[in-house]
Amino acid sequence: MNIQVEVLDLSTIVTPEGDIDTMESTRLREALKPILASETHRLVVDLSGVKYMDSSGIATLIEALQICKQKSKQFVICGLQDGVRSIIELARLDTIFVIKTNREEALIA
């Protein structure tokens, strides 16, 4: 899995590409740690390059959301492919995540 990080003013966009399973969720968690500790005001996770995510990937997103809430940061996910969207909706996590169609919408959320 490839993970790109872009810093734009007070927002940071993290774009993982590839499936997120147990091993890859650890890599994503490690990539998110310095961002969550930074001064960024908004963390956007663009999942447009992710076709599959297991429960460990979902747990990583929930952990990031919790840390953002504790630090008064905004957490937004966007670009959900059908497979990932169905997992999030099945777990009813669409009620706790801010979900936008694309990164442009996420940056103005």
C-alpha positions, -999 to +999 in steps of 0.1 A: +000+000+000+012+035-009+003+064+014+005+100+002+004+129+026-004+165+015-004+195+038-026+224+027-027+254+050-044+240+081-056+208+065-038+175+059-049+150+033-039+113+037-044+092+006-038+055+010-039+034-022-045-003-020-063-027+003-063-020+040-060-052+060-044-060+093-008-054+081-016-023+061-038-008+088-007-007+110+012+012+083-018+036+080-019+041+118+019+049+118+014+074+090-015+091+109+004+094+143+026+125+134-004+142+117-026+137+147+002+151+169+007+181+146-011+215+145-033+206+116-069+216+121-085+192+097-075+156+088-090+143+055-086+106+047-092+102+010-101+065+004-107+068-033-078+044-039-090+018-014-113-010-027-112-032+004-109-025+041-112-050+069-121-044+105-086-034+115-087-006+089-121+006+103-106+005+138-077+027+126-102+053+113-122+052+145-090+057+166-081+087+144-116+101+148-114+098+186-080+115+188-092+143+165-122+148+188-100+150+219-078+176+202-107+196+186-096+187+151-119+180+123-119+145+108-134+138+074-133+108+051-140+110+014-139+091-019-155+059-006-156+031-031-187+009-030-170-020-010-157+003+017-189+023+018-210-008+024-188-019+053-190+015+069-228+017+064-233-019+076-215-010+109-236+022+110-204+042+112-218+066+086-236+082+116-204+091+134-180+098+105-182+130+084-182+115+049-179+136+017-179+126-019-144+140-028-115+159-013-128+192-025-160+188-005-140+174+024-118+205+026-148+228+029-167+206+053 
